[in-house]
Amino acid sequence: MTSVRARVTILVSSAVLSLGSVTVSGAAVAAPVPDGSGAPGPAVTSVPQHVDQRTKSTQPVYDYAAAIRESVYVDTTMDTDSDGKNDVIAVDIVRPSETALTGVKIPVIMDASPYYTCCGRGNESEKKTYDADGVIRKMPLFYDNYFVPRGYAMVGVDIVGTGRSTGCGDVGGPNEIQSVVDVIDWLNGRNTAHTADGQKVSASWTTGAVGMIGKSYDGTLANGVAATGVKGLKTIVPISAISSWYDYTRSGGVPYSDDYMPWLGAYVGHDSPACDDVRGDLGDNDDDETGNYTSFWAARDYLKNASKVKASVFMTHGLSDYNVQTNHFSQWWSALSRNKVPRKLWLGLEDHVDPFEFRRDEWVDELHQWFDYWLQGLQNGVMKDPMVSVETSPDVWRNYQTWPAVNRPLPVPLAAGKLGALGKGSVTVTDDPDLTEDDIVADPSEVIAGRQMFLSAPLPAPVRISGTASVTLKVKSDSATTPITARLIEYGDAERYSGIRRTDDSTCEGSSTDYDDSCYFTVEKLTTESDHGIVSRGWIDAAHSKSLSNPTPLTPGKWTTVNVPLRAQDEVIPKGRILGLAVTLSDTEWTSPNDTGATIDIDLTASKLNLPVTSGHLTAPTAPQSIQVKITTPTQRPNLHDPKN
């Protein structure tokens, strides 16, 4: 079944009927754009037809079928494939023809991506298609269908070394970021471009105000471009996006997989000897063998340049995302907060999923308001809405004024087998690389070789965990280093979120043509009755605990303190649940095999769980607890070598 929201159908119908009577007088006009501080733009002297002053919103008054579709090539000063010619960046544009005829300048919504040719975009893996002359025909996703009739241009950019652009990509590095900056410069009159037959072309049709949007790699590019401070970029909407490629490929010196960067570069990039050489350099410089943070990773760390961000940021992330893990949104959010960047945050229960799939109506409406405010200058009140929206149970959302709710975590002491009691002496963990996560969380009341489990008493009241937990361990090792893994688990029977599934129903968000429709399948959320859930995970190489760049080998037999950061979370744990902290060493299931066969002692008096809870506390059990765990669905780590993730 396909359904179209009634308000869209009515507005499009009335808009099409009124197109013939459009009259425009005077000079070309453009909507005001708020500056980076969130202040309103200049007063509007003439209102474009697509702006409804009463509702402070853009309306679908332009004919999508008659839209201008064009493909241009933006010039760069890079020669990344060393062929003696500067690289060019392929840019595909869909924009309303009516504004071109009347001289109304419009803003740009941009999705820059490496995926347009290799893999496609969205849940249905849509790719760009072209007519016989090589001009864009179908633009993936709904953005052009929805926003072009409302007075926006949609721009799809093939980043350097991908699609129809020339050159070779450097996987999140300076060249890929610069290739997008060059396009924004062209849109603002600071760069040149040409058509396929070499004719120079300008972007005189735009205000130069750009909003970037995209999921995963695409959203990562938005983060990276914003961190350059390029003029003209007014807002970004990163969805499940990376903030540091070091943190994407490893955790505290522990790699998630080997040779990921050259693999990804080959998957999305051009198949040529020159690009093979570039990817060879990626593999030579990624320091998989050491896990060190080097200049290679610093060049792909957008956090260090967060102070340059002038664009507003509307980010979304899934709290179950273990492809782009939740530390990416949390550390980016914190950096933006320190620099007082205007921002908004949605946190869903889902994993690596676009909110267009799991909260479609609300997402389209919110995105519409966000772009209207930041790109069209319409004072619609979107910045007065709550800053944060969190999905607390399937399809149940709660708004908050800030995130995280707790900036100073609660220290929870550890005792032998107990969480919430100050212990004495020490406990021992010997590495067992054969332990799976299902082994680790099962039988929490029992002694299992290779695991130390610490359990709380049943919670006397609900607690909300909001922020980034960590585990501080004072350890003594018999090895110069060892990975240390921590898992926070909640035990208790409940119906828990377990994923999404595509349905046979679809909805249409915007206008359609026979070659580019706006209709997409919906999804339904799945739940499973289970007796436990993973709250968070974390890994660190003990030698990297004090410095990611300059690891300090452990002195066997000498005590040292190691901090294991867990992944950010926002979850309400109901009354009666039991929290468990599991500590193991190597994790061959969720990270690259790196077992050292080490044994560590944990000094209980100087070790603790640092838990960001809004209220309440954890107490230790006063009597032995018997917790039965039944593994009904074996845990599976996301395959990073799968572009669908």
C-alpha positions in Angstrom: 0.0 0.0 0.0 1.2 3.5 -0.8 -0.1 6.5 1.1 0.6 10.2 0.6 0.2 12.6 3.5 -2.9 14.7 2.9 -1.3 18.0 3.5 1.4 17.3 0.8 -1.2 16.3 -1.7 -3.4 19.3 -1.1 -0.6 21.8 -1.2 1.0 20.4 -4.3 -2.3 20.4 -6.1 -3.1 24.0 -5.3 0.5 25.1 -6.1 0.4 23.6 -9.5 -2.9 25.3 -10.3 -1.4 28.7 -9.3 1.8 28.5 -11.3 0.5 30.2 -14.3 -0.4 33.4 -12.4 3.0 34.0 -10.9 4.1 37.6 -11.2 7.3 39.1 -9.9 8.5 42.7 -10.0 11.6 44.5 -8.9 15.1 43.1 -8.4 15.9 39.5 -7.6 15.2 38.6 -4.0 16.3 36.1 -1.5 15.2 35.0 1.9 17.3 36.2 4.8 19.6 33.6 6.4 20.4 33.5 10.2 24.1 33.9 11.0 26.1 31.4 12.9 25.0 32.8 16.2 21.4 32.0 15.6 20.4 35.7 15.2 17.6 36.4 12.7 18.6 37.6 9.2 17.8 41.0 7.7 14.3 42.1 7.1 12.6 40.7 3.9 11.9 43.4 1.4 10.1 41.1 -1.0 8.7 37.7 -0.2 9.4 34.8 -2.6 6.3 32.9 -3.8 7.4 29.8 -1.9 7.3 31.5 1.5 4.1 31.6 3.5 4.4 34.5 5.9 1.5 33.3 7.9 2.9 29.9 8.8 6.5 31.0 8.5 7.2 28.1 6.2 8.1 27.3 2.6 5.3 25.8 0.5 5.4 23.4 -2.5 4.5 25.9 -5.1 7.0 24.9 -7.8 6.5 22.2 -10.4 9.0 19.4 -9.7 8.5 17.9 -13.1 9.6 21.1 -14.7 12.7 21.5 -12.5 16.0 22.3 -14.0 18.4 19.3 -13.9 22.0 20.0 -14.6 25.4 18.3 -14.1 28.6 20.4 -13.7 32.2 19.8 -12.9 33.8 21.9 -10.2 37.5 22.7 -10.5 40.1 22.0 -7.8 43.8 22.6 -7.3 44.4 18.9 -6.4 45.9 16.2 -8.5 45.4 13.2 -6.3 45.8 10.6 -9.1 49.1 12.3 -10.2 48.0 12.4 -13.9 49.2 15.9 -14.4 45.7 17.3 -14.5 43.8 18.9 -11.6 40.9 16.8 -10.3 37.3 17.9 -11.0 34.3 17.2 -8.8 31.0 16.0 -10.4 28.1 18.0 -9.0 24.4 17.2 -9.9 21.7 19.8 -9.3 17.9 19.8 -9.3 16.4 23.3 -8.8 13.0 24.9 -9.6 12.7 26.5 -13.0 10.3 29.1 -11.8 12.9 30.8 -9.5 15.4 30.8 -12.4 12.8 32.6 -14.6 11.9 35.2 -12.0 15.4 35.8 -10.6 14.7 34.6 -7.1 17.8 33.2 -5.6 17.5 30.0 -3.5 19.6 28.1 -0.9 21.1 24.7 -1.4 20.6 21.4 0.4 23.7 19.2 -0.3 24.4 15.5 0.1 28.1 14.8 -0.6 28.8 11.1 -0.8 31.2 8.4 -2.1 28.2 6.0 -2.4 26.3 7.3 -5.4 27.8 4.8 -7.9 29.1 1.9 -5.8 26.4 1.2 -3.3 23.4 3.6 -3.4 21.8 5.7 -0.7 19.0 5.0 1.7 17.3 1.8 2.8 16.5 1.0 -0.8 20.0 1.7 -2.1 19.1 4.2 -4.7 21.7 5.4 -7.2 21.9 8.4 -9.4 20.7 7.9 -12.9 21.4 10.1 -16.0 19.9 10.8 -19.3 21.5 10.1 -22.7 23.4 13.4 -22.5 24.9 12.6 -19.1 22.6 15.0 -17.2 21.2 14.0 -13.8 17.8 12.4 -14.1 17.1 10.6 -10.8 18.6 12.0 -7.5 18.5 9.4 -4.7 16.4 9.9 -1.5 13.4 12.2 -1.0 15.2 15.5 -0.5 14.8 16.8 -4.1 11.2 15.6 -4.3 10.2 17.4 -1.1 12.4 20.5 -1.0 12.8 21.6 -4.7 9.0 22.5 -4.9 9.6 24.5 -1.7 12.2 26.8 -3.1 15.5 24.9 -2.6 18.1 23.4 -4.8 19.2 19.9 -4.2 22.9 19.2 -4.9 24.5 15.8 -5.0 28.3 15.8 -4.9 30.5 12.8 -5.9 33.5 13.4 -3.6 37.0 13.2 -5.1 37.9 9.8 -6.5 34.3 8.5 -6.6 31.4 8.4 -9.1 32.0 10.8 -12.0 34.6 12.9 -10.2 38.3 12.3 -11.0 41.2 11.7 -8.7 41.6 9.3 -5.8 40.0 9.5 -2.4 41.8 9.5 1.0 39.0 8.1 3.2 37.9 11.0 5.4 41.1 12.8 4.8 41.9 16.4 3.8 41.4 15.8 0.1 37.9 14.4 0.4 36.9 17.3 2.7 38.5 19.9 0.3 36.6 18.5 -2.6 33.4 19.4 -0.9 34.7 22.8 0.2 35.6 23.5 -3.4 31.9 23.0 -4.3 30.7 25.3 -1.6 33.2 27.9 -2.8 31.7 27.6 -6.3 28.2 28.0 -5.0 29.5 31.2 -3.3 31.3 32.6 -6.3 34.8 31.8 -5.1 35.6 29.0 -7.5 35.0 27.9 -11.1 33.1 25.1 -12.8 32.3 23.9 -16.3 29.9 21.6 -18.1 31.0 18.3 -19.6 31.8 20.0 -22.9 34.0 22.6 -21.2 31.7 25.6 -21.0 32.1 27.7 -17.9 29.1 27.9 -15.6 28.4 29.9 -12.5 26.0 29.4 -9.6 24.3 32.8 -9.9 21.0 31.2 -9.1 21.8 30.6 -5.4 22.0 32.7 -2.3 25.2 30.7 -1.4 23.6 29.4 1.8 24.3 25.7 2.0 22.9 23.0 4.3 24.7 19.6 4.3 22.9 16.4 5.2 23.7 12.7 5.0 23.9 9.4 6.8 27.1 7.6 7.8 30.0 8.5 5.4 27.8 11.4 4.0 27.2 12.8 7.5 30.8 12.3 8.3 31.8 14.5 5.4 29.3 17.2 6.7 31.1 17.1 10.1 34.5 17.4 8.4 33.5 20.2 6.1 31.9 22.1 9.0 35.2 21.8 10.9 36.9 23.8 8.2 34.7 26.8 8.9 34.0 27.3 5.2 31.9 30.4 4.5 28.4 29.7 3.1 27.9 26.5 5.1 25.0 27.5 7.4 23.9 24.2 8.8 24.7 20.5 8.8 22.5 17.4 9.6 24.8 14.5 10.3 23.0 11.2 10.7 24.9 8.4 12.4 28.1 10.1 11.5 31.8 9.7 12.4 33.6 12.5 14.3 37.0 10.9 14.4 38.2 8.1 12.1 40.6 6.9 14.7 37.7 6.2 17.0 35.7 4.6 14.2 38.4 2.0 13.4 39.7 1.4 17.0 39.0 1.9 20.7 41.8 3.1 22.8 44.5 1.4 20.8 42.4 -1.8 20.1 41.5 -2.1 16.4 38.0 -3.3 15.4 39.3 -4.7 12.1 42.5 -4.7 10.1 43.2 -2.8 6.9 39.8 -1.1 7.0 40.9 2.2 5.4 42.4 0.8 2.2 39.5 -1.6 1.9 36.9 1.1 2.2 38.8 3.3 -0.3 38.8 0.5 -2.8 35.2 -0.3 -2.3 33.9 3.2 -3.0 36.7 4.6 -5.2 38.1 4.3 -8.8 39.7 1.0 -9.8 43.0 2.3 -11.2 46.7 1.8 -10.6 47.1 5.4 -9.4 44.3 4.9 -6.8 45.8 1.5 -5.8 48.9 3.4 -4.9 47.0 5.9 -2.8 45.2 3.1 -1.0 48.5 1.4 -0.4 49.6 4.5 1.4 46.5 4.4 3.6 47.4 0.8 4.6 51.1 1.8 5.2 50.2 4.7 7.5 47.2 3.4 9.5 49.3 1.9 12.3 47.1 -1.1 12.7 50.0 -2.9 14.2 50.4 -0.4 17.1 47.0 1.1 17.5 48.6 4.5 17.9 47.0 7.8 17.2 49.3 9.4 14.6 49.3 12.4 12.3 47.5 10.2 9.8 44.6 10.0 12.2 44.9 13.6 13.3 44.2 14.6 9.7 40.9 12.7 10.0 39.9 13.9 13.5 37.3 16.6 13.1 37.0 17.1 16.9 40.3 19.0 17.1 38.9 21.6 14.8 35.4 21.9 16.4 36.3 25.5 17.3 36.1 26.4 13.6 32.5 25.2 13.2 30.2 28.1 12.3 27.3 26.1 11.0 24.4 25.0 13.2 24.2 21.2 13.8 21.1 18.9 13.9 22.5 15.5 14.6 20.8 12.2 15.0 22.1 8.8 16.2 21.0 5.4 17.2 21.7 4.3 20.7 22.2 0.7 19.4 24.6 1.7 16.7 27.8 -0.4 16.8 28.9 0.6 13.3 29.4 4.3 14.0 29.3 3.9 17.8 27.7 6.4 20.2 31.0 7.9 21.3 31.0 9.7 17.9 27.9 11.7 18.5 28.6 12.3 22.2 32.2 13.7 21.8 31.1 15.8 18.8 28.1 17.1 20.8 30.4 18.0 23.7 32.9 19.8 21.5 30.1 21.8 19.8 28.7 22.6 23.2 32.0 24.0 24.4 32.0 26.2 21.4 28.4 27.3 21.8 27.3 26.0 18.4 23.5 26.2 17.9 22.5 22.5 17.9 19.7 19.9 18.2 19.9 16.2 18.9 17.7 13.1 18.3 18.6 9.8 19.9 16.7 6.7 18.8 16.8 3.2 20.1 17.8 2.0 16.6 21.2 1.0 15.3 22.6 2.5 12.0 19.3 3.8 10.7 18.1 7.1 9.2 15.2 8.7 11.2 13.4 8.8 7.8 12.9 5.1 8.4 11.9 5.0 12.0 10.2 8.4 12.7 9.3 9.5 9.2 6.5 12.1 9.6 8.1 13.9 12.5 11.5 13.8 10.8 10.3 15.3 7.6 8.5 18.1 9.5 11.4 18.8 11.8 13.9 18.8 8.9 11.6 21.2 6.9 11.5 23.6 9.8 15.2 23.4 10.4 16.1 24.2 6.9 13.5 26.9 6.6 15.0 28.6 9.6 18.7 28.2 8.8 18.6 28.5 5.0 15.5 30.6 4.3 15.6 32.8 7.3 12.1 32.0 8.5 11.5 32.7 12.2 9.4 29.6 12.8 10.4 29.0 16.4 12.3 25.7 15.7 15.2 26.9 17.9 12.8 27.5 20.8 11.8 23.8 20.8 13.5 21.4 23.2 17.1 20.8 22.2 17.0 17.0 22.7 14.6 14.2 21.9 15.2 10.7 23.1 13.4 7.5 22.3 12.8 5.8 25.7 10.9 2.8 24.4 9.8 1.8 20.9 8.0 4.9 19.4 7.9 6.6 22.7 9.9 9.9 22.7 10.7 12.3 25.5 12.1 15.8 25.1 14.9 17.3 27.2 16.5 20.7 27.4 20.0 19.5 27.3 22.3 16.4 27.0 23.8 14.6 28.8 21.6 14.9 31.8 24.6 14.3 34.1 28.0 15.8 33.7 29.5 14.3 36.8 29.1 10.5 37.0 28.3 8.6 40.2 31.2 6.6 41.5 30.1 3.0 42.1 32.6 0.9 44.1 33.4 -2.7 43.4 33.7 -5.7 45.7 34.2 -9.3 44.9 31.2 -10.2 42.8 29.3 -7.1 43.9 28.5 -3.7 42.4 27.9 -0.9 44.9 30.0 -2.1 47.9 33.5 -1.1 48.7 35.7 -4.1 48.4 39.0 -5.3 49.9 41.8 -7.2 48.3 41.9 -8.1 44.7 40.4 -10.4 42.0 42.1 -12.0 39.0 41.2 -12.2 35.3 43.1 -14.4 32.9 42.6 -13.8 29.2 40.3 -16.3 27.5 40.0 -15.3 23.8 37.4 -18.0 23.2 34.8 -16.3 25.4 31.9 -14.8 23.4 29.6 -12.1 24.5 26.9 -14.6 25.1 29.3 -16.6 27.3 30.2 -13.4 29.2 26.6 -12.2 30.0 25.3 -15.7 30.8 25.2 -17.2 34.3 26.2 -13.9 35.9 26.0 -15.4 39.4 28.5 -18.1 38.5 32.3 -18.0 38.4 33.5 -18.2 34.8 37.2 -18.4 34.0 38.3 -15.3 32.1 35.5 -13.1 33.4 34.9 -11.0 36.6 31.3 -10.1 37.1 30.1 -7.5 39.6 26.3 -7.4 40.3 24.1 -4.8 42.0 21.1 -5.6 44.1 17.7 -5.1 42.4 17.3 -1.4 41.8 15.0 0.2 44.4 13.9 2.8 41.9 14.3 3.5 38.2 17.6 5.2 37.2 18.3 7.1 34.0 21.8 6.6 32.6 22.5 9.6 30.5 26.0 10.2 29.2 29.3 8.3 29.0 30.1 5.7 31.7 33.6 4.4 32.3 35.4 1.9 34.4 38.4 2.8 36.5 40.6 -0.2 37.3 43.8 -0.4 39.3 45.5 -3.4 37.8 48.7 -5.4 38.0 49.6 -7.4 34.9 52.1 -10.1 34.0 52.4 -8.7 30.5 53.7 -5.4 29.0 50.1 -4.7 27.7 46.7 -6.3 27.4 43.4 -5.3 26.0 40.7 -4.8 28.7 37.0 -5.1 27.9 34.1 -3.9 30.0 30.4 -4.5 29.5 27.5 -3.0 31.4 24.4 -5.3 31.4 20.9 -4.9 32.8 19.2 -8.1 33.9 15.4 -8.7 34.2 12.6 -10.0 32.0 11.3 -7.4 29.5 10.2 -6.8 26.0 13.2 -5.1 24.4 13.8 -3.4 21.1 15.5 -5.8 18.7 15.6 -4.1 15.3 13.5 -3.0 12.3 11.9 -4.8 9.3 10.8 -3.4 6.0 7.0 -3.6 5.3 5.1 -3.8 2.1 3.6 -0.3 2.8 5.1 2.9 1.5 4.5 6.7 1.9 5.3 9.5 -0.5 7.2 12.6 0.7 7.0 15.2 -2.0 6.4 15.3 -5.7 7.1 12.5 -8.1 7.8 11.9 -11.8 7.9 8.7 -13.7 11.7 8.6 -13.4 12.1 9.9 -9.8 9.4 9.1 -7.4 9.1 10.2 -3.8 7.7 7.0 -2.4 9.6 4.7 0.1 8.8 1.6 2.0 8.1 2.0 5.7 9.6 -0.1 8.5 8.2 -1.7 11.6 10.1 -1.9 14.9 10.7 -5.4 16.4 10.8 -6.3 20.0 11.8 -9.5 21.7 11.1 -10.9 25.1 14.4 -11.4 26.8 16.0 -11.5 30.3 18.9 -9.1 29.7 20.1 -6.2 27.6 23.5 -4.7 26.9 23.6 -1.1 28.2 27.1 -0.4 26.9 30.5 -1.8 25.9 34.1 -0.5 26.0 37.6 -1.5 25.1 41.1 -0.2 25.7 44.7 -1.4 25.3 46.1 -0.9 28.8 49.4 0.5 27.5 47.3 3.3 25.7 45.4 4.3 28.7 47.4 7.4 29.4 48.2 8.3 25.8 46.9 7.2 22.5 49.9 8.6 20.7 52.7 7.4 23.0 51.7 4.2 24.7 53.5 3.3 28.0 54.2 -0.4 28.4 53.1 -1.9 31.7 55.7 -3.0 34.1 54.9 -6.6 35.0 54.1 -6.9 38.7 53.6 -3.2 39.2 50.2 -1.5 39.9 48.8 1.0 37.4 45.4 2.7 36.8 43.5 2.1 33.6 40.3 3.8 32.5 38.0 1.9 30.2 35.5 4.3 28.4 32.1 2.8 27.6 29.9 4.0 24.8 27.5 6.9 25.5 24.0 5.9 26.3 20.6 7.3 27.4 18.5 4.6 28.9 16.0 4.4 31.8 16.6 1.2 33.8 13.3 0.2 35.5 13.0 -0.6 39.2 13.8 -4.2 40.1 16.4 -4.7 37.4 19.9 -5.8 38.3 23.0 -4.1 36.8 26.0 -6.2 36.0 29.6 -5.1 35.1 31.6 -7.7 33.3 35.4 -7.3 32.9 37.3 -9.5 30.5 40.5 -9.0 28.5 40.7 -9.7 24.8 37.6 -9.6 22.7 38.0 -11.6 19.4 34.3 -11.2 18.6 34.0 -7.4 18.7 37.6 -6.4 18.0 40.5 -7.7 16.0 42.1 -10.8 17.6 44.8 -9.4 19.9 45.0 -11.8 22.8 48.2 -11.6 24.8 47.5 -14.5 27.2 47.8 -12.0 30.1 46.6 -12.3 33.6 45.7 -9.2 35.6 44.9 -8.5 39.3 42.3 -5.9 40.0 42.7 -3.9 43.2 39.1 -3.6 44.4 39.7 -0.7 46.8 40.9 1.6 44.0 38.5 0.5 41.2 35.0 1.7 40.4 32.3 2.1 37.8 31.7 5.7 36.9 28.0 5.8 36.1 26.1 9.0 34.8 22.8 8.6 36.5 20.3 11.3 37.1 19.0 10.2 40.5 19.1 7.3 42.8 22.0 5.0 43.6 23.1 1.4 43.3 23.4 -0.9 46.3 25.2 -4.2 46.6 23.3 -7.4 47.2 23.3 -8.6 50.8 22.7 -12.3 49.9 23.7 -14.5 47.0 21.6 -13.9 43.8 20.7 -16.5 41.3 20.1 -15.0 37.8 19.1 -17.3 35.0 19.9 -16.1 31.5 18.6 -17.8 28.4 20.4 -16.8 25.1 17.6 -16.9 22.5 19.3 -14.9 19.7 23.1 -15.0 19.6 24.8 -11.6 19.6 26.3 -10.6 16.3 28.7 -7.8 15.8 28.0 -5.5 12.8 30.3 -6.2 9.8 32.2 -3.0 9.2 33.2 -4.4 5.8 29.7 -4.1 4.6 28.6 -0.7 3.1 25.0 -1.4 4.0 26.1 -0.8 7.6 
